[in-house]
Amino acid sequence: MDRRHFIAGAALAPLAAPALRAQSGPLRFIFPFAAGGAGDALTRIVAGEVGRALNETAIVEARPGAGGQIGTQAVTNAAPDLLTPIAPVVIHPIVFPQLPYDPFKDLAPVSLVTTFDFALAVHPDTPAKTLAELVAWLKQDPRRGTYGSPGVGNLPHFFGALLAEKIGVPLQHAPYRGSAPALTDLVGGQVPMVITTTSDVTELAKGGRIRILAVSGRERSPFLPDVPTFTEAGIPITGGAWYGLFTRAGSPPEMVDRVSRAVMAAMRDAAVKEKVLRLAMVPTGSTPEELGRIQREDNAAWAPAVKASGFKPS
């Protein structure tokens, strides 16, 4: 019996899965960032639905590190499956000249899973109530301009670099190992602002523990209808993201298709859609070919912005 190993992720963060190989044991899914955030929860939903569809036990493991590279490389090397955001499979090839894997050669697309936007959030005690007020506050003292993100080399990181360029204020990037620890420090007052997925900030904002000033989409988020886009707030920058499921290159096409169909069916199921929407993500699902096209197009679309940021990995 062939066993599957997958990686999940998002464009701006995608989902990915390693090679399907013959072995005994359960399906193993890796989420390449810290446990506790919306991406981790999404991975558990997808793993459970794929496991049920294939009549297999599914196990999820969070394996953070190097902005998602450690978990992604584990999939390309062999055993586990990976659900990851866009960055490790779309953005990192632009940024890191010696990436330990080639996401276009070492991974096989399985299915797009969800789409989402980014948000800029601040601590409630920050005097800025709008994005314009935040910019003025930062210009008064640029030393305040530190922003946290889920990791170095990910889209929230580069979105922050674009923001700094547009407002003319140098912003210091503070990378974390996932959204959860970054937001913990934001709530605790250790960092003044965080850029991360709307899915990871929505509930904290509803509870009054953080304040969201803007979202990155071309239109307002359906989950945060009262929050303006960056463009509406006077700063013309946009960006979107996704989670996608990949497996190791060379996996049996029939198994990839089975898993892809299982993901698409799950994303159409009313109960599953409700769970995903609670994470402030839009359920999608796609064929492997469609995800591969999206991966290539987003790689080309983000390259100019990433290079313009001037970021060089240390």
C-alpha positions in Angstrom: 0.0 0.0 0.0 1.5 3.4 -1.0 1.7 5.9 1.9 1.5 9.6 1.3 3.6 12.3 2.8 2.5 15.9 2.3 3.5 19.5 3.1 1.0 22.3 3.5 1.7 26.0 3.0 0.5 29.5 2.0 1.4 31.9 -0.9 2.5 34.7 0.9 2.5 31.5 2.8 1.3 27.3 0.6 0.4 23.7 1.6 2.9 21.1 0.5 3.4 17.4 0.7 6.5 15.1 0.3 6.9 12.0 -1.7 4.3 9.3 -1.7 6.4 6.2 -1.0 5.8 2.6 0.0 5.9 2.2 3.8 3.8 1.2 6.7 2.3 3.7 9.2 -0.1 6.7 9.1 -0.1 9.6 6.8 2.2 12.3 8.2 1.5 16.0 7.6 4.1 18.7 8.5 3.2 22.3 9.1 6.6 24.1 8.8 5.9 26.8 11.3 5.1 27.0 15.0 2.0 25.2 16.3 -0.9 27.2 17.6 -1.9 29.5 14.7 -4.5 29.3 12.0 -2.1 27.5 9.6 -1.6 24.8 12.1 -5.3 24.5 12.6 -5.9 24.4 8.9 -3.3 21.6 8.5 -5.2 19.5 11.1 -8.5 20.0 9.2 -7.0 19.0 5.9 -5.1 16.1 7.3 -8.2 14.7 9.0 -10.3 15.1 5.8 -7.7 13.5 3.6 -7.2 10.7 6.1 -10.9 10.0 6.2 -11.2 10.0 2.4 -8.3 7.6 2.0 -9.3 5.5 5.0 -5.9 6.3 6.7 -4.8 7.6 10.0 -3.3 11.1 9.7 -0.7 12.6 12.0 0.2 16.4 12.1 3.6 17.7 13.2 4.6 21.3 13.5 8.3 21.6 12.4 9.3 25.3 12.5 12.6 26.9 11.6 14.4 28.9 8.9 11.1 30.6 7.8 9.6 27.3 6.8 12.6 25.8 5.1 13.3 23.0 7.6 9.8 21.5 7.4 9.7 21.9 3.6 13.1 20.2 3.2 11.9 17.3 5.3 9.3 16.6 2.7 11.7 16.7 -0.2 14.1 14.4 1.6 11.5 11.7 2.1 9.0 10.8 4.7 6.4 13.3 5.9 3.6 15.4 4.2 3.8 19.2 4.4 1.1 21.9 4.5 2.8 25.2 4.1 2.1 28.8 3.1 3.4 30.4 -0.1 6.8 31.6 1.1 8.8 28.4 1.2 7.6 27.3 -2.2 7.3 30.7 -4.0 9.2 33.4 -2.3 12.3 31.7 -0.9 13.6 30.7 -4.4 13.8 34.4 -5.1 15.5 35.3 -1.9 17.9 32.5 -1.0 20.6 31.7 -3.6 21.4 28.3 -1.9 18.0 27.0 -0.9 18.3 23.4 0.3 15.5 22.3 -2.0 14.0 23.4 -5.4 10.3 23.7 -4.9 9.7 23.6 -8.6 11.7 20.3 -9.1 11.6 18.6 -5.7 7.9 19.1 -4.9 4.7 18.1 -6.8 1.7 20.4 -6.5 -1.5 18.6 -5.1 -4.2 21.2 -4.4 -4.7 24.9 -3.5 -6.5 24.8 -0.2 -7.3 28.4 0.9 -6.6 32.0 0.2 -6.2 34.9 2.6 -4.8 38.5 3.1 -2.3 40.1 5.5 -3.0 42.7 8.2 -1.1 45.3 10.2 -1.9 45.1 13.9 -0.7 47.2 16.8 -1.1 47.0 20.6 -4.3 48.7 21.9 -2.1 51.2 23.9 -0.5 52.5 20.7 -1.8 56.0 20.3 -2.4 55.5 16.5 -6.0 54.7 15.7 -5.5 54.8 11.9 -2.7 54.0 9.5 -2.1 57.7 8.8 -1.7 58.3 12.6 0.7 55.3 12.8 2.9 56.7 10.1 2.9 60.1 11.8 3.8 58.4 15.2 6.6 56.5 13.6 8.0 59.6 11.9 8.1 61.4 15.2 10.5 58.7 16.5 11.7 56.1 13.9 13.1 54.0 16.8 9.5 52.9 17.4 9.4 51.2 13.9 9.9 47.6 14.8 7.4 45.1 13.3 7.1 41.4 14.0 6.3 38.8 11.4 6.0 35.0 11.2 9.6 34.6 9.9 12.4 36.0 7.8 12.0 35.8 4.1 8.2 35.4 4.2 5.6 37.7 2.6 4.7 39.6 5.7 8.4 40.4 6.1 8.5 41.8 2.5 5.2 43.5 2.9 6.7 45.4 5.8 9.7 46.3 3.6 7.3 47.7 1.0 5.5 49.6 3.6 8.7 51.2 4.9 9.6 52.2 1.3 6.2 53.8 0.7 6.1 55.8 4.0 9.7 56.8 4.0 10.4 55.4 7.5 13.0 52.7 8.1 11.2 49.7 9.8 13.2 47.1 11.8 12.1 43.6 11.1 11.7 41.2 14.1 11.2 37.6 12.7 9.5 35.0 14.8 9.0 31.3 14.4 5.4 31.6 13.4 2.4 34.0 14.0 1.6 32.7 17.4 4.8 33.9 19.2 4.8 37.2 17.3 1.3 37.9 18.4 2.0 36.8 22.0 4.7 39.5 22.1 2.4 42.1 20.5 -0.3 41.4 23.1 2.4 41.6 25.8 3.8 44.9 24.5 7.3 43.5 23.6 6.8 44.6 20.0 4.8 47.6 18.8 3.3 46.1 15.6 3.0 42.9 13.7 2.3 42.1 10.1 0.8 38.6 9.6 -2.2 36.8 8.2 -5.7 38.1 8.8 -6.6 34.6 10.0 -4.2 34.9 12.9 -5.3 38.4 14.1 -9.1 38.4 13.7 -10.1 36.8 17.0 -7.5 38.8 19.0 -8.9 42.0 17.5 -12.5 41.0 18.3 -11.4 40.5 21.9 -9.8 43.9 22.0 -6.3 42.6 22.7 -4.9 44.1 19.5 -6.0 46.8 17.0 -5.9 46.1 13.2 -5.2 49.2 11.1 -5.2 47.9 7.5 -5.4 44.8 5.4 -3.5 43.9 2.3 -6.1 42.9 -0.2 -7.4 44.8 -3.2 -10.8 44.8 -1.4 -11.7 44.8 2.3 -11.5 41.4 4.0 -15.0 39.7 4.4 -13.8 38.8 7.9 -12.8 42.4 8.8 -15.3 44.6 6.9 -14.7 47.6 9.1 -10.9 47.6 8.4 -9.7 49.6 5.4 -7.2 48.3 2.8 -3.8 49.9 2.7 -4.8 51.6 -0.5 -7.9 53.0 1.1 -5.8 54.2 3.9 -3.5 56.1 1.5 -0.7 53.7 1.0 -1.1 51.9 -2.4 0.3 48.5 -1.7 -1.5 45.1 -2.0 -0.7 41.5 -1.5 -2.6 38.2 -1.1 -1.6 34.7 0.1 -2.7 31.1 0.0 -2.1 27.7 1.5 -1.4 24.8 -0.8 -0.7 21.1 -0.5 2.3 19.6 -2.2 4.0 16.2 -2.2 7.4 15.0 -3.1 8.3 15.0 -6.8 8.0 11.7 -8.4 5.0 10.6 -6.4 2.5 8.3 -8.2 0.2 10.6 -10.3 -2.9 8.5 -9.4 -2.2 9.0 -5.7 -1.7 12.8 -6.2 -5.0 12.9 -8.0 -6.8 11.0 -5.3 -5.5 13.4 -2.6 -6.3 16.4 -4.8 -9.9 15.2 -5.3 -10.2 14.6 -1.5 -9.1 18.2 -0.8 -11.4 19.7 -3.4 -14.3 17.6 -1.9 -13.5 18.7 1.6 -13.4 22.4 0.6 -16.9 22.1 -0.8 -18.3 20.3 2.2 -20.5 22.7 4.3 -19.2 21.6 7.7 -15.5 21.8 6.6 -16.1 25.2 4.9 -17.6 26.5 8.2 -14.4 25.4 10.0 -12.1 27.1 7.5 -14.1 30.3 7.4 -13.8 30.5 11.2 -10.0 30.7 10.6 -10.6 33.8 8.4 -9.6 32.0 5.2 -11.5 31.4 2.0 -11.7 27.6 1.1 -10.8 26.9 -2.5 -9.4 23.5 -3.7 -7.9 23.0 -7.1 -6.3 20.4 -9.4 -2.5 19.8 -9.2 -2.1 21.6 -12.6 -3.9 24.7 -11.3 -1.8 24.9 -8.2 1.4 24.5 -10.3 0.3 27.4 -12.5 -0.5 29.6 -9.5 2.9 28.8 -7.9 4.8 29.8 -11.1 2.7 33.0 -11.7 3.1 34.2 -8.1 6.9 33.5 -8.2 7.1 35.8 -11.2 4.8 38.4 -9.8 6.5 38.8 -6.4 10.1 38.8 -7.7 10.3 42.5 -8.5 8.9 43.5 -5.1 11.2 41.1 -3.2 14.3 42.3 -5.1 13.3 46.0 -4.7 13.1 45.5 -0.9 16.9 45.1 -0.9 16.7 42.1 1.5 19.8 39.9 1.6 19.8 36.7 3.7 22.6 36.7 6.2 
